[in-house]
Amino acid sequence: VTDNHPFLSYTYDASRAKKSGRYALGYVRADELHTALMPRTSIDYGSPWKLEQPDTVSTFATSNQYAADLSATRRRSERIEVPEHTTDDLMWLFGLFLGDGSLEPGRLTFSVPTTDRAYPRLIAVMDSLLPGCAPEVRADGITSRWSSVALVELFERNGLRTGATDKRIPTWVLSTPESQRIEFLTGLIDSDGCATRGRRGLSFKSVNHALVADVATLLDTLGLLGHVSSEAAGQRRIRGYASQSRGSHRLDFPADPRVVARL
């Protein structure tokens, strides 16, 4: 920085009465600073989020020979096992969903190829939620689908939306412990993140600008500074083919050891 760059610091005025306080917050030139405190990590805070649970009974309309428009209930027999509060594995799964997941009535789909390094963990976490329930894997191995009304409710009731342009990070994520926020970020990177050759950090890319801004806020809670760059929409050629781009947004940030250790 230049010599006259201002930093918010403390000033000392010896002429003031001691009981009034001789130190005060104020802007100080860079060439007048003697010591600087530089944050190198974030302060751990927060607590696991108490999850909104799916229903244990289903309510539906029915009729019989005596009356119509009747309402009935029945207990669900699904073998879903949801913890009361968020865990590291569940936070990773939620993060992965924001990049590569989608919801349909009664079905949860992840577009994670079976050859992807994140796939074994996806299977393990899903097996803990739906023990013994194998996914329906598409013939090309690109997508895996689990059929469960309760599982879809778990995601929806805790703020996880579907649709590339509609997804957002639920605000409660920012109040979870550091380890869970890091796992959530790791899930995002495992889905739509990369470590570009020649660069010294990591990046997350999406067509959803609001989601990218949410990820930047998540980085703030971890003491990491992100930089957003946008690519305009319009006509372009991709690998020799004419294409209509919707535009995209990329968030670059440092390869923090806490994050890299989980990748």
Backbone hydrogen bonds, N-H to C=O, Kabsch-Sander energy under -0.5 kcal/mol:
donor,donor_aa,acceptor,acceptor_aa,energy
5,H,2,T,-1.8
7,F,28,V,-2.2
9,S,7,F,-0.7
9,S,26,G,-3.3
11,T,24,A,-3.2
13,D,22,R,-2.5
14,A,12,Y,-0.5
16,R,13,D,-1.3
20,S,17,A,-1.0
21,G,17,A,-0.8
21,G,18,K,-0.9
24,A,11,T,-1.8
26,G,9,S,-2.8
28,V,7,F,-2.9
30,A,3,D,-0.5
30,A,5,H,-1.1
31,D,3,D,-1.9
32,E,29,R,-1.7
33,L,30,A,-1.2
38,M,36,A,-0.6
44,D,42,S,-0.5
47,S,175,S,-1.8
51,L,49,W,-0.7
51,L,84,E,-2.0
53,Q,51,L,-0.6
58,S,74,R,-3.0
60,F,72,A,-2.7
62,T,70,L,-2.9
64,N,67,A,-2.8
70,L,62,T,-2.9
72,A,60,F,-2.8
74,R,58,S,-1.9
76,R,56,T,-2.6
81,E,129,L,-2.9
82,V,80,I,-0.6
86,T,49,W,-1.9
91,M,87,T,-2.3
92,W,88,D,-2.1
93,L,89,D,-2.1
94,F,90,L,-2.3
95,G,91,M,-2.3
96,L,92,W,-2.5
97,F,93,L,-2.2
98,L,94,F,-1.6
99,G,95,G,-0.8
99,G,96,L,-0.6
100,D,96,L,-3.0
101,G,97,F,-2.5
102,S,109,T,-2.1
104,E,107,R,-2.6
107,R,104,E,-2.2
108,L,146,W,-2.8
109,T,102,S,-2.6
110,F,144,S,-2.6
111,S,100,D,-3.3
112,V,110,F,-1.3
114,T,141,G,-2.3
116,D,113,P,-1.8
119,Y,116,D,-1.5
122,L,118,A,-2.1
123,I,119,Y,-2.5
124,A,120,P,-2.1
125,V,121,R,-2.8
126,M,122,L,-2.5
127,D,123,I,-2.2
128,S,124,A,-1.2
129,L,125,V,-1.2
130,L,126,M,-3.1
133,C,130,L,-2.2
134,A,132,G,-0.8
136,E,145,R,-3.1
137,V,135,P,-0.8
138,R,143,T,-2.3
141,G,138,R,-2.3
144,S,110,F,-2.2
145,R,136,E,-2.0
146,W,108,L,-2.9
148,S,106,G,-1.6
148,S,146,W,-0.7
152,V,148,S,-1.7
153,E,149,V,-2.1
154,L,150,A,-2.1
155,F,151,L,-1.7
156,E,152,V,-2.6
157,R,153,E,-3.0
158,N,154,L,-0.7
158,N,155,F,-0.6
159,G,156,E,-1.6
160,L,155,F,-2.5
161,R,159,G,-0.8
166,D,163,G,-1.3
167,K,163,G,-1.4
173,V,170,P,-1.6
174,L,171,T,-1.2
175,S,172,W,-1.6
176,T,173,V,-1.5
180,Q,177,P,-0.6
181,R,177,P,-2.1
182,I,178,E,-2.6
183,E,179,S,-2.0
184,F,180,Q,-2.2
185,L,181,R,-2.2
186,T,182,I,-2.5
187,G,183,E,-2.3
188,L,184,F,-1.8
189,I,185,L,-2.3
190,D,186,T,-2.8
191,S,187,G,-0.9
192,D,188,L,-2.6
193,G,189,I,-1.7
194,C,203,S,-2.0
196,T,194,C,-0.5
199,R,196,T,-2.1
202,L,253,F,-2.7
203,S,194,C,-2.0
204,F,251,L,-2.0
205,K,192,D,-2.0
206,S,249,H,-2.2
209,H,207,V,-0.9
212,V,208,N,-2.0
213,A,209,H,-2.3
214,D,210,A,-1.9
215,V,211,L,-2.3
216,A,212,V,-2.0
217,T,213,A,-1.9
218,L,214,D,-2.2
219,L,215,V,-2.4
220,D,216,A,-1.8
221,T,217,T,-1.4
222,L,218,L,-0.6
222,L,219,L,-1.2
223,G,220,D,-1.6
224,L,219,L,-2.6
226,G,224,L,-0.5
227,H,252,D,-2.6
229,S,250,R,-2.5
231,E,248,S,-3.3
234,G,245,S,-2.1
236,R,243,S,-2.5
238,I,236,R,-0.5
238,I,241,Y,-2.7
239,R,237,R,-0.5
241,Y,238,I,-1.6
243,S,236,R,-2.9
245,S,234,G,-2.8
245,S,243,S,-0.7
248,S,231,E,-1.5
249,H,206,S,-2.7
250,R,229,S,-3.2
251,L,204,F,-3.0
252,D,227,H,-2.8
252,D,250,R,-0.6
253,F,202,L,-2.5
255,A,200,R,-0.7
256,D,254,P,-1.9
259,V,256,D,-1.1
260,V,256,D,-2.7
261,A,257,P,-2.1
262,R,259,V,-1.6
263,L,259,V,-0.5
263,L,260,V,-1.2
